[in-house]
Amino acid sequence: MILPLLLAAAQAAQPATPPAPVPAATKQWPTSGGDFVMRDFAFRSGEKLAELTLHYTTLGTPHRNAAGEIDNAVMVLHGTGGTGRQFLQPQFADELYGPGQPLDITRYFIILPDNIGHGGSSKPSAGLRMAFPHYDYDDMVAAQHRLLAEHFGIRKMRLIMGTSMGCMHAFVWGETFPDYARALMPLACEPVQIAGLNRMWRQLAIDSIRADPAWNGGNYTSQPAQGVRGAASLLFIAGGAPLYLQSAYPTRDAAVSYAREKVAASIAGIDANDLIYQLDSSRNYDPWPRLAQIVAPMVWINSADDFINPRNLDFPAQAVKRMPNTRFRLIAESADTRGHGTHTWAKFWKQDLADLLARTAP
């Protein structure tokens, strides 16, 4: 997910012609949480942080096999600007965590980290501002690995899955730690460096913030309103679902009102420096040259109405030839799919997840 804002485009409140409103929360999922502190964390940039904190949320209970090793751990990785708790939303949680569902929490131990720069984890807005180390996806995956291996003592994951940025992290995981997960499920990304239009809108969002005099090199006393609004508007468009939004907001006034409402709401949750870092962390992502190193069984899902990962790119067709254990599926566009945000609506791909778990069962 590229910010919770991108889901906003798919979460209509009282649409003019309601095709499928977001379900109300049906239950409170029993969660635990905590913080893992890593001392003297070294980043790929050469920078260091005396203490790097990774916050996490968990559901379920670890199960240990005859050797005493945890064998039922699943990690779900959020997208740019999100947190682990986004996976408690009903369109995700209510489809997956209940009895008999694919990630039944009576069977699986679910770990939902807040990645570096996000949520309750260490981030620029916690004090260092633009002096915060310039993290990238490799740093984020390294921290995730330490959380699992050092904090939880997990030697092998049952499943690692992720959405958007988390999707890209899954590819990094497959190459960096090829034997650590029994299965991988990336949703809504491409395994190539972020270039073309995908790079352009990200850079323009960063430029919008930096061009606002109120940003002041990151040393603002209040959020640079114009810069953040420009960035939020770009994010809103990037997360849009054309058929769904046309159906939900078929008149000019309804469309304008919805867009303004959602951008205004998203601005309240954005810190300018955090957003710059979040968008910039993708700068050197490029798993393409090493795809053949990914050996774990993988199901990779994209959606046809995803502005960020367009359906007419031929990267999936090329990539799966180099990853023999990977199956790719493109979800067809409909008035019910949610553009890039389809990755969080589990009803569209929960059977794919169930099939992956079945074919990788011990």
N, C-alpha and C positions, 0 to 999 in steps of 0.2 A: 504494500500500500504506500503510495506517495502521499503521506500526511493523512490524518483523519479527514481532512478537507476533501480528498478525492472520493471517499465514501459518501460525503455529503451529497455529491451529484447523484448518488444512487439511493439516497435515503429521503424520499419525499415525505414532507409533513403536510397532510391534507392536500394532495394533488388535485388539480382541476378535474381530471378524469382518472380516478384512482385505479391503476391496473393491478398493483400489488404493493400495498403499503408495507413498510418495515414492521415486522411483528413486534408486539410489545414483549418485554422480558417476561418469560414464563416461569422462571425459577431463579433462585439465588444459588449459584454453584459454590460448593464448599472449597475455599481456597486457603492456602498458606502462602507465606512470602518471607523474603529476607534479603540480605545484602551480602555479597562476597567481595571482600577487599583484597586487592592484589598490590603488593608493595613494589615500588620501583619498576613500574610497568614501562617497558621499552617499546616505542612505536617505530614503524618502518621508516619514518622520516628522520630518525635519529633523536627525536625528542623523548623525554621521560616524564613520568608523573609519579610523584612519591607514593600516592595512594590512588588507585583506580577502583572505583566502586561499581559493581554490576548488581543492579536490583533484579529480583525475579519473583514470579508468582508460580505456584504449583497447584496441581489438582491430583487426587489419587494418592496411592501409596506405593513406594518402591517394593518390588518383589525380588527375592534373591533365589538363585538357583542352587543346585547341590554344592557348587563351589563357593557359595557365598557372594556371588556377583549379582548386581542389579541387572535384570534382563528384560525389563518392561518399560524402559524410559523413552519418552517421545519428546522432542523439542520442536516448538513451533516458533518461527522467527517472523517478526513484524516488518513492516515497510518503513520507508523514510518518513520520519515525523511521528510514527506510531509508538505504541508500547505493547508489552505482552498482554496487558489486560484488554486490549481490543478483541482478543479471541474469547472473551466472555460474552460478547454480543450474541443475541439469540439466533441470528442468521448463521452463525458459526457454531456456537456452543450447543444450542438445542438440537442441532442436526447430528452432532458427533459424540457428545460426552455421556449420553444417557444409557440405560441398560440395553444391551444388544446392539448399540450403535458402534460405528467403526473405532472410535477412541473411548469406549466405555471406561469411565474412570474407576470402576471396580476391578478393571483388568490392567489398565495402563497408568503409569506415573507421568503426568504431563508437566513439562517445564516451559515456562513462558518468560524469557528474559527481556528486560529493557536493554537495548543495545547501547554501546558507548554513544554519548551525545543525546540520549533520549530518556524520557520518563524520569524515574528515580535514580538513574545511573549518573556517573560523572559526566558533566557537560559544560560548555562555555558559560552559560548563564548562571552557573553555580558560584562564579566569582572570578575566574581567570579571563573571561571574555575572549578577545581575539588572541590572547596569549596561550589559550588552551592548545595542547598538542594537535597537530593536523592529522587526525586519524583517517584511515581508509578501510575498505572492506576486509583486507587481510588482517588488520589490527582487530576489527570487530570479531572475526571468526576465531582469531587466536584467543581473545578474551572469553568467547563462548566455550572454547575447548577447555580452557583452564577452569571455568565454572563447573563444567561437567566432570572433568577428570580429577581435579584437586578438591573442589568443594563437595561434590556429590559422590566422588569415588567411582564413577561409571567407566568401565573399560570398553563397553560396546553399546551403542545406542540401538534401540529397536527401530526407530524412525527419526529422521530429521526432515522437516518440511518448513516451507517459508513462502511468504507472499511478497511480490514486488522486490524490494531490496532484499528481503528474506529469501526470495526465490534465487536471486543472484548469489546470496550467501551459500545456498545449498550447492550450487555449482562449485564455489570456492572450497566448500567442505569436501566434495567428491574428489577434488584434485589434491588438496592439501593433506587430508586424512582419509585416504581411499578405503581403509578397512575399518573405520570407526563406526559406521552406521550400516545396519543390515538393509536399509532401504532409504531412498531419498524421494521427496516429492516437492519439486519447485513449481510454483504457480505464478504466472504473469511476469515473465521476463524473457530475455534472449541471452545466450552465452557468448556474447561478443562485446567489445568495448562500446561504451555509450557514445555514439556519434550521431551524425545526421540531425533530424528534427528533435530526437530525444535529448541530445546534448544541448541543442539550441535553446529550448524552452527552459531547461535547468539554468543555463548560463544567464539567460535574460532575467530570470527570477532573482538570481544573485546580483546581477547588475542593477536591478531596480532598487534593491536595498542600498547597495553601495553608493548609488547616485543621489540618494536623499541626503541633503546636508545635515539633517538631524541624526543620521547614523554616526557621524563624527568618528570615523575609524573604529567603530564598535564601542565607543565610550559615551553612549547616550544615557541620559537620565530618565527618558521615557521612550517607548518604542517609536522608531521612525515611521510615522503613520503612513505617509505616502508611499514609501518604499515597500513596506510590508503589504499594503493594499495591492500594489502592482504585482508583487510576487504571488499573493493569494489568488488574484484573478487568473494568472497563468496556470496555477495549480488546479483551479476549478475547471478550466477548459480541458486540461490534460486528463482529468479524471472523468470527463463526461461520457455518457452513453446515449448516442444520438437517437435511436429508436425509442428507448425508454423515456427520455426527457421530452421527445416530441409527443408521445402518448400521454404523459403525465401533465404536461404544460403546453396545450395546443394553441393557446392564444398569446398574443404579444405581451399583454399586461401580466399574465400569470408567469410567463417565462422571465420577464424582467424582475418581478417581485421575488421570485424564488432565487435567482442568481444573486441579487443584492443581499438577500437575507442570509444565504449560506456563506458568501464571502465575508460579510460582517461578522458572522458567528465564528468563522475560522480565525479571523484576525485576533480575536480575544485570546486564542490559545497559542499564538506564535511568538517566539522570541527571535528577533532578527539575527543575532549572532548564531544561535542554535541552528536556524534554518540554513544559513550560509554554509555552516559546517556539514549539515546533513546532506545537502545537495552536492557539495564538493567532494564528499567522501567516496563518490563513485568515479573519481577522476582517472584512476588507473586500473579499474576493473577490466579484465580481458582474459577470460578462461579459454577462449577459442583455440590457442595453440596447443593446449594440453588436454583437450577433451578425451582423448583416448585413454588417459589415466583414470577416468571415472569408470569403476568396475561395479560399484554397488547397483543393484536393481533400482531403476528410477522410473517414475511416472511423471511426466512433465506436461503441464496444462496451461494453455493460453486461451484467450477468448477473442472471437472474431471482431468484436466492436471495441477493442482496446486501442485507443489513440496512441498510447505510449509504445506498444508492441504491435504494429500493424500486421494484419493477416496476410498481406501480400509480400512480406519479406520471406526469403527462401532459406533463412538460417536453420529453422527446425529440420527441414528435409535434408540439408547437408549434415547437420550435427548428429542426427540419429544414426547415420551410416558409420560414424566413428565411435558410437557408444552402443555396442551390441545389446546391452541389458536395459536400454532405455526405450520406453514407449511414449510417444507424443500424441496428444489429442488437442484439437482446436474446437472449443465450444462454439456452436453456431450462434450468430447474432439473432436476437429476438427482442420484442418489446419488454421482455422480462429480464434479460441480461443487463448487467450494470457496468458495462465498459471495463475499465481497468479494475474497478471494484468487484467484478464478478469473482475474483479470487477469494473473497471473504464470504460469499454466499454458497455455503457448502452443498446445498441441494443440487448444484450443477455438476459437482464432481465427487460427491461422497462415495458413489459406487466405484469410481476409479481408485479411491483410497482403500476401500474394502478389498478390492481385487489385488492391490499391491501387497497389503498385509497378508492376504491369503497365500499368495505365491512366494512370500518370503518367510512364511511360518517355519519354526524349527521342526 
